Amino acid sequence: MEAPGGDKSPPPAQAVVPQVPPLSTTIGANLGGKVELTSSSIVPGRIAPAEQAKVTLYFKVLEELDKEYMVFVHVEDAEGRSFRLNLDHRPAGGTYPTTQWRKSETVKDEFFLALPSGISSKRLNLWAGLWEPQADVRLTLRNPDSVKNDGNNRVLVAQLPVGP
């Protein structure tokens, strides 16, 4: 839209943002009756090949855990192609093992997702849960009818758009 005299007027302030806002999701996945994966946030809310995003998962402790679990994260092409990243890690950057989690607290787990260059996916599925590596067992999803999941105790955390 041009202002009188041919000058372009600036866009309305609310129409321009410095970056894509975070992608925030409420999840509510009950893992083994011990932990609830309550929500997630991904900043920015869109990722381009060769770039990275910060992912934050929030776990509410329902019952104290007697085993050390890892957070498993699988990033897969939403269109079903063979692209997959495995981002398994110790919670809270390895500083707060699940055996120290206390009932009623909420644990924040942050990590980075870096996409390789040349990826052609338009959308990525981020799957997560808790996994006990000694026995190679995932905590069982107790409310599969209430949350998006794949039937293998993997919870769909978010579907992340890929592109500039």
Beta strands, then each sheet from edge to edge (+ up, - down):
strand 1: 23-31
strand 2: 35-43
strand 3: 52-61
strand 4: 70-77
strand 5: 84-86
strand 6: 106-114
strand 7: 123-132
strand 8: 137-138
strand 9: 155-161
sheet 1: 1+ 2- 3+ 6-
sheet 2: 5+ 4- 7+ 8-
sheet 3: 5+ 4- 7+ 9-
end
